[in-house]
Amino acid sequence: MYDNNNVFAKIIKGEISCEKVYEDDDVLFFKDINPKAKIHILGIPKVKCVDLVDFISNYDEKTISNFFKTTNNVIKKLELNKGGYRVVSNSGINGRQEVPHFHIHILGGEILD
Ligand code: AMP
């Protein structure tokens, strides 16, 4: 069940500010407030979805491919592909997901632990 009041839903609605890296009508990429690497970006689609499986199972191919193609563009825009990077998506209790809106973490800019 999607929580309309989760932090990322509030960011999408503009109720909470964030440091935007890229935004359009469908997606938002912004800086993590508590970065775990020199560069730590979060990417979210603007549709209501809890995690990766919810997103891919319940939305159309255009929405899904647009999100991952934009992820590709953001990685290249930040030149993370030159030195390497990590993309992670946490889900649920076992995955230690804190915010119940599907998101990816893009980490890079240094050698990661
Ligand atoms: P996860 O454990 O995958 O759900 O990670 C949620 C991430 O969201 C954490 O890395 C937090 O630091 C980050 N976060 C939480 N609130 C905000 C916020 N208001 N702006 C930016 N990042 C946030």
py3Dmol code that shows the C-alpha trace and the ligand (Angstrom):
import py3Dmol

protein = """\
ATOM      1  CA  MET A   1       0.000   0.000   0.000  1.00  0.00           C
ATOM      2  CA  TYR A   2       1.496   3.337  -1.085  1.00  0.00           C
ATOM      3  CA  ASP A   3       1.830   6.019   1.621  1.00  0.00           C
ATOM      4  CA  ASN A   4       0.925   9.374   0.039  1.00  0.00           C
ATOM      5  CA  ASN A   5       2.722  11.205   2.836  1.00  0.00           C
ATOM      6  CA  ASN A   6       6.147   9.602   2.517  1.00  0.00           C
ATOM      7  CA  VAL A   7       9.088  12.004   2.249  1.00  0.00           C
ATOM      8  CA  PHE A   8       9.637  11.501  -1.484  1.00  0.00           C
ATOM      9  CA  ALA A   9       5.923  12.000  -2.242  1.00  0.00           C
ATOM     10  CA  LYS A  10       6.234  15.326  -0.413  1.00  0.00           C
ATOM     11  CA  ILE A  11       9.347  16.210  -2.438  1.00  0.00           C
ATOM     12  CA  ILE A  12       7.470  15.456  -5.693  1.00  0.00           C
ATOM     13  CA  LYS A  13       4.581  17.675  -4.528  1.00  0.00           C
ATOM     14  CA  GLY A  14       7.046  20.449  -3.631  1.00  0.00           C
ATOM     15  CA  GLU A  15       6.139  20.329   0.073  1.00  0.00           C
ATOM     16  CA  ILE A  16       9.756  19.506   0.979  1.00  0.00           C
ATOM     17  CA  SER A  17      12.698  21.010  -0.886  1.00  0.00           C
ATOM     18  CA  CYS A  18      15.600  19.079  -2.366  1.00  0.00           C
ATOM     19  CA  GLU A  19      18.745  19.725  -4.362  1.00  0.00           C
ATOM     20  CA  LYS A  20      17.665  18.803  -7.870  1.00  0.00           C
ATOM     21  CA  VAL A  21      20.045  17.288 -10.413  1.00  0.00           C
ATOM     22  CA  TYR A  22      17.441  16.604 -13.115  1.00  0.00           C
ATOM     23  CA  GLU A  23      13.657  16.879 -13.267  1.00  0.00           C
ATOM     24  CA  ASP A  24      10.960  16.521 -15.878  1.00  0.00           C
ATOM     25  CA  ASP A  25       7.248  15.659 -15.788  1.00  0.00           C
ATOM     26  CA  ASP A  26       7.940  11.989 -15.064  1.00  0.00           C
ATOM     27  CA  VAL A  27      11.138  11.694 -13.007  1.00  0.00           C
ATOM     28  CA  LEU A  28      13.230  13.496 -10.417  1.00  0.00           C
ATOM     29  CA  PHE A  29      16.915  13.039  -9.558  1.00  0.00           C
ATOM     30  CA  PHE A  30      18.225  14.834  -6.477  1.00  0.00           C
ATOM     31  CA  LYS A  31      21.068  14.766  -3.954  1.00  0.00           C
ATOM     32  CA  ASP A  32      20.774  12.457  -0.958  1.00  0.00           C
ATOM     33  CA  ILE A  33      20.510  14.516   2.241  1.00  0.00           C
ATOM     34  CA  ASN A  34      22.903  12.145   4.025  1.00  0.00           C
ATOM     35  CA  PRO A  35      25.427  11.200   1.319  1.00  0.00           C
ATOM     36  CA  LYS A  36      27.268   7.870   1.671  1.00  0.00           C
ATOM     37  CA  ALA A  37      29.743   8.788  -1.076  1.00  0.00           C
ATOM     38  CA  LYS A  38      31.249  11.899  -2.646  1.00  0.00           C
ATOM     39  CA  ILE A  39      28.417  11.788  -5.176  1.00  0.00           C
ATOM     40  CA  HIS A  40      25.135  10.299  -3.941  1.00  0.00           C
ATOM     41  CA  ILE A  41      22.071  10.917  -6.085  1.00  0.00           C
ATOM     42  CA  LEU A  42      18.576   9.507  -5.635  1.00  0.00           C
ATOM     43  CA  GLY A  43      16.384   8.870  -8.676  1.00  0.00           C
ATOM     44  CA  ILE A  44      12.605   8.494  -8.481  1.00  0.00           C
ATOM     45  CA  PRO A  45       9.769   8.119 -10.941  1.00  0.00           C
ATOM     46  CA  LYS A  46       6.843  10.405 -10.077  1.00  0.00           C
ATOM     47  CA  VAL A  47       4.260   7.592 -10.152  1.00  0.00           C
ATOM     48  CA  LYS A  48       3.034   5.996  -6.932  1.00  0.00           C
ATOM     49  CA  CYS A  49       5.139   2.890  -6.388  1.00  0.00           C
ATOM     50  CA  VAL A  50       6.740   1.403  -3.316  1.00  0.00           C
ATOM     51  CA  ASP A  51       9.725  -0.452  -4.737  1.00  0.00           C
ATOM     52  CA  LEU A  52      11.350  -1.828  -7.898  1.00  0.00           C
ATOM     53  CA  VAL A  53       8.976  -4.783  -8.254  1.00  0.00           C
ATOM     54  CA  ASP A  54       5.920  -2.556  -7.711  1.00  0.00           C
ATOM     55  CA  PHE A  55       7.218  -0.118 -10.357  1.00  0.00           C
ATOM     56  CA  ILE A  56       8.071  -2.685 -13.019  1.00  0.00           C
ATOM     57  CA  SER A  57       5.000  -4.863 -12.372  1.00  0.00           C
ATOM     58  CA  ASN A  58       2.433  -2.081 -12.405  1.00  0.00           C
ATOM     59  CA  TYR A  59       3.553   0.570 -14.879  1.00  0.00           C
ATOM     60  CA  ASP A  60       3.831   0.637 -18.653  1.00  0.00           C
ATOM     61  CA  GLU A  61       7.002   0.059 -20.636  1.00  0.00           C
ATOM     62  CA  LYS A  62       7.326   3.713 -21.662  1.00  0.00           C
ATOM     63  CA  THR A  63       7.295   4.874 -18.033  1.00  0.00           C
ATOM     64  CA  ILE A  64       9.788   2.190 -17.023  1.00  0.00           C
ATOM     65  CA  SER A  65      12.189   2.673 -19.935  1.00  0.00           C
ATOM     66  CA  ASN A  66      12.039   6.465 -19.564  1.00  0.00           C
ATOM     67  CA  PHE A  67      13.113   6.178 -15.913  1.00  0.00           C
ATOM     68  CA  PHE A  68      16.085   3.923 -16.671  1.00  0.00           C
ATOM     69  CA  LYS A  69      17.107   5.882 -19.773  1.00  0.00           C
ATOM     70  CA  THR A  70      17.112   9.042 -17.661  1.00  0.00           C
ATOM     71  CA  THR A  71      19.215   7.203 -15.068  1.00  0.00           C
ATOM     72  CA  ASN A  72      21.689   6.492 -17.877  1.00  0.00           C
ATOM     73  CA  ASN A  73      21.675  10.172 -18.894  1.00  0.00           C
ATOM     74  CA  VAL A  74      22.258  11.378 -15.319  1.00  0.00           C
ATOM     75  CA  ILE A  75      25.179   8.973 -14.857  1.00  0.00           C
ATOM     76  CA  LYS A  76      26.741  10.264 -18.081  1.00  0.00           C
ATOM     77  CA  LYS A  77      25.974  13.922 -17.285  1.00  0.00           C
ATOM     78  CA  LEU A  78      27.850  13.560 -13.989  1.00  0.00           C
ATOM     79  CA  GLU A  79      30.596  11.612 -15.827  1.00  0.00           C
ATOM     80  CA  LEU A  80      30.306   8.780 -13.314  1.00  0.00           C
ATOM     81  CA  ASN A  81      30.747   6.222 -16.086  1.00  0.00           C
ATOM     82  CA  LYS A  82      34.368   7.344 -16.467  1.00  0.00           C
ATOM     83  CA  GLY A  83      35.559   6.131 -13.057  1.00  0.00           C
ATOM     84  CA  GLY A  84      32.719   3.758 -12.225  1.00  0.00           C
ATOM     85  CA  TYR A  85      29.664   3.942 -10.009  1.00  0.00           C
ATOM     86  CA  ARG A  86      27.134   1.863  -8.048  1.00  0.00           C
ATOM     87  CA  VAL A  87      23.359   1.737  -8.504  1.00  0.00           C
ATOM     88  CA  VAL A  88      21.334   0.276  -5.619  1.00  0.00           C
ATOM     89  CA  SER A  89      17.638  -0.018  -4.804  1.00  0.00           C
ATOM     90  CA  ASN A  90      16.584  -1.126  -1.327  1.00  0.00           C
ATOM     91  CA  SER A  91      13.255  -2.824  -0.674  1.00  0.00           C
ATOM     92  CA  GLY A  92      11.323  -3.645   2.468  1.00  0.00           C
ATOM     93  CA  ILE A  93      12.500  -4.710   5.892  1.00  0.00           C
ATOM     94  CA  ASN A  94      15.234  -7.068   4.690  1.00  0.00           C
ATOM     95  CA  GLY A  95      16.547  -4.444   2.281  1.00  0.00           C
ATOM     96  CA  ARG A  96      16.463  -1.799   5.049  1.00  0.00           C
ATOM     97  CA  GLN A  97      14.326   0.523   2.912  1.00  0.00           C
ATOM     98  CA  GLU A  98      13.642   3.754   4.816  1.00  0.00           C
ATOM     99  CA  VAL A  99      11.475   5.663   2.348  1.00  0.00           C
ATOM    100  CA  PRO A 100       8.575   3.664   0.842  1.00  0.00           C
ATOM    101  CA  HIS A 101       8.652   5.276  -2.611  1.00  0.00           C
ATOM    102  CA  PHE A 102      10.703   3.386  -5.239  1.00  0.00           C
ATOM    103  CA  HIS A 103      14.107   4.992  -5.654  1.00  0.00           C
ATOM    104  CA  ILE A 104      17.559   4.173  -6.863  1.00  0.00           C
ATOM    105  CA  HIS A 105      20.764   5.314  -5.219  1.00  0.00           C
ATOM    106  CA  ILE A 106      23.531   6.367  -7.636  1.00  0.00           C
ATOM    107  CA  LEU A 107      26.868   6.425  -5.824  1.00  0.00           C
ATOM    108  CA  GLY A 108      30.267   7.423  -7.147  1.00  0.00           C
ATOM    109  CA  GLY A 109      32.932  10.083  -7.366  1.00  0.00           C
ATOM    110  CA  GLU A 110      35.389   7.990  -5.336  1.00  0.00           C
ATOM    111  CA  ILE A 111      36.332   4.379  -4.670  1.00  0.00           C
ATOM    112  CA  LEU A 112      33.352   2.931  -2.792  1.00  0.00           C
ATOM    113  CA  ASP A 113      33.513   0.612   0.258  1.00  0.00           C
TER     114      ASP A 113
END
"""
ligand_1 = """\
23
AMP
P 16.508 3.849 1.560
O 17.091 3.231 2.787
O 16.961 3.159 0.310
O 15.015 3.995 1.651
O 17.163 5.294 1.476
C 16.471 6.492 1.664
C 17.453 7.606 1.443
O 16.744 8.825 1.398
C 18.523 7.741 2.531
O 19.814 7.618 1.928
C 18.286 9.155 3.096
O 19.488 9.825 3.421
C 17.554 9.824 1.952
N 16.664 10.921 2.333
C 15.719 10.925 3.305
N 15.080 12.100 3.341
C 15.632 12.874 2.372
C 15.399 14.205 1.910
N 14.468 14.993 2.453
N 16.152 14.669 0.894
C 17.102 13.895 0.322
N 17.365 12.623 0.708
C 16.639 12.121 1.723
"""
view = py3Dmol.view(width=600, height=400)
view.addModel(protein, "pdb")
view.setStyle({"model": 0}, {"cartoon": {"style": "trace"}})
view.addModel(ligand_1, "xyz")
view.setStyle({"model": 1}, {"stick": {}})
view.zoomTo()
view.show()
